[in-house]
Amino acid sequence: YYRIKSNNNAFRSTPCCGGGEVAISGNTLRIKGSFLDTSGTVVTASNVSIKIYYNGAKTPDETYNLSEVDLNEDLQYEYDFVLPTDKQSVVLELYGEVDGLPEVDRLAIPIQWVR
């Protein structure tokens, strides 16, 4: 089991939705994220990517570009992230552009093994 703790209520891409702590079984976390226009309507974005930072890195260790293929029926972008067993923390960044303006959400995940 991994225990994921989040105090970031703005990140829409986490099973923690609303903060708190979640224990998950397995090593894969499905990241889901959506983008809103200025009126609050869910829209598709351009230049969508997931950036992953390990152990406090200042530059991304991994970047995955997403496209309309990664959209579900609710206009949420989805990406299956395999949690590493050799890292202490991960920061996930969801980036996209709506009407030419950047929208970024980040979530820091301290990874703890629970027995």
N, C-alpha and C positions, 0 to 999 in steps of 0.2 A: 504494500500500500504506500502511496504517497500522500502526504498531507499538504494541502495548498491553502495558504492563508493570504487573504486579500483585504486591504482596507480601502481599495480604490473603487468607489461606487460608480465611477464614470465609465469604466471599461466594460463594454457590452459583450466582450468576447470570452467570457469566463463562466464556468459553471457556478462560480461564487455569487453571481448577480446580486449585488447589494452588500457586498463585503462579507466578512465572517470567515469561517474555516470549513473546508470540504476535504474529506478523505476519499480518494479514488482507488479502485483496484485496477491493476494493470499499469502499463507505461505509456498509454496514448491519451492525449488530451485533445478533444475536438475544439478548435478555436472557431467561434462564430462571431462575425462582426457585421454591422450594417452602417450605412452612412445616411445622414439626414441633410436635406437642403435647408435654406434659411426659414422656410415655413414649417419645418418639422416633419416633412414627408420623407419616407424612406426612398432612396434613389440609388441607382447604380453609380459608381464612381470610376474615375480613370486613374491609371498609374497605381493600382492597388498592390500593396506588398505587405508581407509579414517580415519584420526584422527581429532577429533573436540575438540577445546579448547575454553572455555567460559570465558569472562571477564578477560583476561590476565593470565589465569592459565598457570603454567609451565609444568604440566603433563596433558595428554589428559583426558578429561571428558568422552569421548565416543570414541570407536574404532569399525570400521566395516570392516571386511575382505571381499574382493571382489574376485571373481573367473571368469572363462571363461563364466559363465552364465550371468555375468554383462557386457559382451562385446557386442557392437553393430557391424553392418556390416563394419564400418570404423575403427575397432579395437580400439574404444574408450570405456573405462570403464565408466559406468553410475551408479549414485546413486542419489536417490531422498532424499534430506535433507529438513526436516521441520524446518523452521526458528522459534526459540523460541520467545515467546512474553515477557518473563521475563528477558532477557539478554540485555546488552548494546553493546557487541561486541562478535564476533565469529572469530576464526582462523581455517581455513580448511587446512588440510595437506594431500596431496596425495602422497603415498609412494609406490614404487615398485622396484624390482631388475631386471636389464637387464645385461645379461652376468656376473652375480655374483656381479655387482656393484650397489650400491643404487642410486636411482633417487628420489628426493623429491621436490615437489612444495608446496608453502604455499600461502594462501591468507587471509589477515585480512579484516573482514567485520564489520564496525561499523553499527549498526542497528538503524535506525531512523524511527519513525512513521510519516507519512505524511498524512495530512487531506485534 
